[in-house]
Amino acid sequence: MISTQAWADARRLWDYHQMGHALRPCSVAVGLGSHDLGVADTAVDLYERGMAPLLVFTGATSRTTRDRMPRGEAVHYRERALERGVPASAVLVEPHARNTGENIRFSKAVLEEAGVDVSSVLLISKPYEERRAYATARKLWPRVEIVSASTPMAFDEYVDSIGDARLVIDMLVGALQRLLIYPEQGFMISQSVPDHVLQAYERLCREGFTSRLLHTDTAST
């Protein structure tokens, strides 16, 4: 049973993880691999709207995608885009990245190798990872403008789409923890976290929404 307070706290984290960037045309759209084919669909939607002339899909496989995407996340994303009518010439694939940092570094290398001039990136992720993706890209690709995007969804709608409310809250908590500790490790830029978001995070940790936390002494700070 999830308490009313936990639901309210989860919504606070959800809202914080959303960057709220205004969409605008960019040099390229980069779709970060995951279990969620919605990232590929959103990338295609934005391509069709003229927001980017080129798509890059990045991602290998992980324990959560190995069965669903045996050929690799980026490859399955590309297949989805081609099924929806995106020409093969408008899609690049980076099939080796296994974390967000590698997604950014390896995509940057693929674009450089292809001779693509990049001044801005439409960075497409799962809804609760917009801020993490943005902070990572700003650290590793500082000379380009980053516009964060995801599938437009309300919190309750996303929970329904996953079918496991506790898992979603665990993921929100885990994503917030990384925003707190990764800047010190050089993985992303530091961002201000409002007190009400920190308090919500700490309450959710105390209530046991911790399956996605990294094992570190700073996890509850």
C-alpha positions in Angstrom: 0.0 0.0 0.0 1.4 3.4 -1.0 0.5 6.2 1.3 -1.0 9.5 0.3 2.2 11.2 1.4 4.4 8.9 -0.7 2.2 9.7 -3.8 2.6 13.4 -3.2 6.3 13.1 -2.7 6.7 11.0 -5.9 4.9 13.7 -7.9 7.3 16.3 -6.5 10.2 14.3 -7.7 8.5 13.7 -11.1 8.0 17.4 -11.6 11.6 18.2 -10.7 13.0 15.6 -13.1 11.1 17.3 -15.9 13.2 20.1 -17.4 10.3 21.9 -19.1 12.4 23.1 -22.0 10.6 24.7 -24.9 11.2 22.6 -28.0 13.0 24.2 -30.9 14.8 22.9 -34.0 18.2 21.5 -33.2 21.2 20.1 -35.2 20.4 16.6 -34.2 18.2 14.5 -32.0 19.8 11.9 -29.7 17.5 9.2 -28.3 18.9 7.5 -25.2 18.5 3.8 -25.1 16.3 2.0 -22.5 13.5 -0.5 -22.2 11.1 2.2 -23.4 10.4 2.3 -27.1 8.5 5.5 -26.4 11.8 7.3 -26.6 12.2 6.1 -30.3 8.6 7.1 -31.0 9.1 10.6 -29.5 12.2 11.0 -31.5 10.3 10.1 -34.7 7.5 12.5 -33.7 10.0 15.3 -33.3 11.7 14.5 -36.6 8.4 14.6 -38.4 7.7 18.0 -36.8 11.0 19.3 -38.3 12.8 19.6 -34.9 15.9 17.7 -36.1 17.1 16.5 -39.6 19.0 13.6 -38.1 18.4 11.0 -35.4 21.1 9.2 -33.3 20.0 6.2 -31.3 22.4 5.1 -28.6 22.5 2.1 -26.3 23.7 -1.5 -26.0 21.7 -4.0 -23.9 21.3 -4.3 -20.1 19.8 -6.8 -17.8 16.4 -5.0 -18.2 16.5 -5.0 -22.0 18.4 -8.1 -22.9 15.2 -10.2 -23.5 13.1 -7.4 -24.9 15.8 -6.0 -27.2 18.2 -8.7 -28.0 19.8 -6.8 -30.9 20.5 -3.8 -28.7 18.5 -0.8 -27.6 19.8 1.5 -30.4 19.2 -1.1 -33.1 15.6 -1.7 -32.0 15.1 2.1 -31.8 16.4 2.4 -35.4 14.1 -0.4 -36.5 11.1 1.4 -35.0 12.0 4.6 -36.7 12.4 2.9 -40.1 9.0 1.2 -39.6 7.5 4.6 -39.1 8.9 5.9 -42.3 12.1 7.7 -41.3 14.6 7.2 -44.1 17.7 5.2 -43.2 19.9 8.1 -44.3 18.4 10.1 -41.4 19.3 7.6 -38.6 22.7 6.9 -37.1 23.2 4.1 -34.5 25.6 4.0 -31.6 25.3 0.4 -30.2 27.9 0.2 -27.5 26.9 2.7 -24.7 25.9 1.1 -21.3 25.2 4.2 -19.2 24.2 7.8 -19.7 27.8 9.1 -19.8 28.7 6.6 -22.6 25.4 7.6 -24.4 26.7 11.1 -24.6 30.4 10.5 -25.3 29.8 7.8 -27.9 27.1 9.7 -29.7 29.4 12.7 -29.9 32.1 10.5 -31.4 29.7 9.0 -34.0 28.6 12.5 -35.1 32.2 13.7 -35.3 33.1 10.7 -37.4 30.2 11.3 -39.7 31.3 14.9 -40.1 28.0 16.4 -38.7 28.3 20.0 -37.4 26.5 20.1 -34.1 25.6 23.3 -32.3 22.5 22.0 -30.5 21.1 18.7 -29.4 17.6 17.6 -28.8 18.2 15.1 -26.0 15.4 12.5 -25.7 15.1 10.3 -22.6 12.5 8.7 -20.4 10.3 11.3 -18.7 11.9 10.9 -15.2 15.5 11.1 -16.6 15.3 14.4 -18.4 17.3 16.2 -15.8 19.9 13.5 -15.4 20.4 13.4 -19.2 20.7 17.1 -19.3 23.2 17.4 -16.5 25.3 14.6 -18.0 25.3 16.2 -21.4 26.2 19.6 -20.1 29.2 18.1 -18.4 30.5 16.0 -21.3 29.3 18.1 -24.3 29.6 21.6 -22.9 29.9 23.5 -26.2 26.5 22.6 -27.6 23.1 23.8 -26.5 21.1 20.9 -24.9 17.3 20.8 -25.2 15.8 18.1 -23.0 12.7 16.2 -24.2 10.7 13.1 -23.4 7.3 11.6 -24.2 4.7 14.1 -22.8 3.0 12.2 -20.0 1.5 13.0 -16.6 2.8 11.1 -13.6 -0.3 8.9 -13.2 -0.3 8.1 -16.9 3.3 7.0 -16.7 2.6 4.8 -13.7 -0.2 3.2 -15.6 2.0 2.6 -18.6 4.6 0.8 -16.5 2.1 -1.1 -14.4 4.2 -1.1 -11.2 3.8 2.0 -9.0 6.5 1.0 -6.5 9.0 0.5 -9.2 8.3 3.9 -10.7 8.8 5.6 -7.4 12.0 3.6 -6.8 13.3 4.9 -10.2 12.4 8.5 -9.3 14.3 8.2 -6.0 17.3 6.5 -7.7 17.4 9.2 -10.4 17.4 12.0 -7.7 20.2 10.3 -5.8 22.4 10.3 -8.8 21.7 14.1 -9.3 23.0 14.5 -5.8 26.1 12.4 -5.8 27.3 12.2 -9.4 28.5 15.9 -9.7 31.1 15.2 -7.0 32.3 12.2 -9.1 32.7 14.3 -12.2 29.8 12.6 -14.1 27.5 15.6 -14.5 27.1 19.2 -13.6 25.7 20.2 -10.2 22.1 21.5 -10.1 20.2 23.2 -7.4 17.7 20.9 -5.7 14.8 22.7 -3.9 14.3 21.9 -0.2 10.8 20.5 -0.8 12.3 18.0 -3.3 15.0 17.0 -1.0 12.5 16.5 1.8 10.3 14.4 -0.4 13.3 12.3 -1.5 14.3 11.7 2.1 10.8 10.7 3.2 10.6 8.2 0.3 13.9 6.7 1.3 12.7 6.3 4.8 9.6 4.6 3.5 11.7 2.0 1.7 11.6 3.1 -1.9 15.3 2.3 -2.3 15.7 -0.5 -4.8 17.4 1.8 -7.3 19.7 3.5 -4.9 23.4 3.1 -5.2 25.1 1.7 -2.1 26.9 4.8 -0.8 27.0 6.7 2.5 25.7 9.8 0.7 22.6 8.1 -0.6 20.3 9.8 1.9 21.9 13.3 1.8 
